Amino acid sequence: MIWKPNVTVAAVIERDGKFLLVEEETSQGVRFNQPAGHLEADESILAAVKREVLEESAYHFVPQHLLGIYRWHSADSDTTYLRFAFTGAIAGHEADRPLDTGILRAV
């Protein structure tokens, strides 16, 4: 059997002492989280984090630093995740862009 983690990306974005978060519906109820999501086939890690931030918050993100690489195992689903977290800057906003399903708003 071949073991493989599920790869995710996330963005920790600070501007003027405030952090960009998304309010989303989860299986545990409504939660605040970093903009984040799964790496898609044939996609680079950097392209994935830019896409996820845009899809979940309607902000354009420019990754500048790798914050860390984290391994987490969910006992509930018996799934292991390998998350690449980045910091960076906002480079624009599409105020009328619809957000991903389950995302209530960006704050």
Residue pairs with C-beta under 8 A, 6 or more apart in sequence:
3 80
5 71
5 80
5 81
5 82
6 38
6 79
6 80
6 81
6 82
7 38
7 39
7 45
7 81
7 82
7 83
7 84
8 36
8 37
8 38
8 39
8 81
8 82
8 83
8 84
9 36
9 37
9 38
9 39
9 45
9 48
9 49
9 52
9 83
9 84
9 85
9 86
10 34
10 35
10 36
10 49
10 52
10 83
10 84
10 85
10 86
11 20
11 34
11 35
11 36
11 49
11 52
11 53
11 61
11 63
11 85
11 86
11 87
11 88
12 19
12 34
12 67
12 85
12 86
12 87
13 19
13 20
13 34
13 35
13 53
13 59
13 61
13 87
13 88
13 89
13 90
14 20
14 87
15 89
15 90
20 34
20 35
20 53
20 57
20 59
20 90
20 106
20 107
21 32
21 33
21 34
21 35
21 106
21 107
22 32
22 33
22 34
22 35
22 56
22 57
22 99
22 103
22 104
22 105
22 106
22 107
23 30
23 31
23 32
23 103
23 104
23 105
23 106
23 107
24 30
24 31
24 32
24 33
24 56
24 102
24 103
24 104
25 102
25 104
26 33
26 102
30 104
32 107
34 85
35 52
35 53
35 56
35 57
35 59
35 61
35 106
36 52
36 56
36 83
37 48
37 51
37 52
37 55
37 56
37 100
38 48
39 45
39 48
40 48
40 51
43 51
45 84
46 63
46 86
49 61
49 63
49 84
49 86
50 60
50 61
50 62
50 63
53 59
53 60
53 61
54 60
54 61
54 94
54 97
55 99
55 100
56 99
56 100
56 103
56 106
57 99
57 103
57 106
58 93
58 94
58 95
58 97
58 99
58 106
59 90
59 92
59 93
59 94
59 106
60 90
60 91
60 92
60 93
60 94
61 88
61 89
61 90
61 91
62 88
62 89
62 90
62 91
63 86
63 87
63 88
64 86
64 87
64 88
64 89
65 86
65 87
65 88
66 84
66 85
66 86
67 85
67 86
67 87
68 85
69 82
69 83
69 84
69 85
70 82
70 83
70 85
71 80
71 81
71 82
71 83
72 80
72 81
72 83
73 79
73 80
73 81
74 80
74 81
99 105
99 106
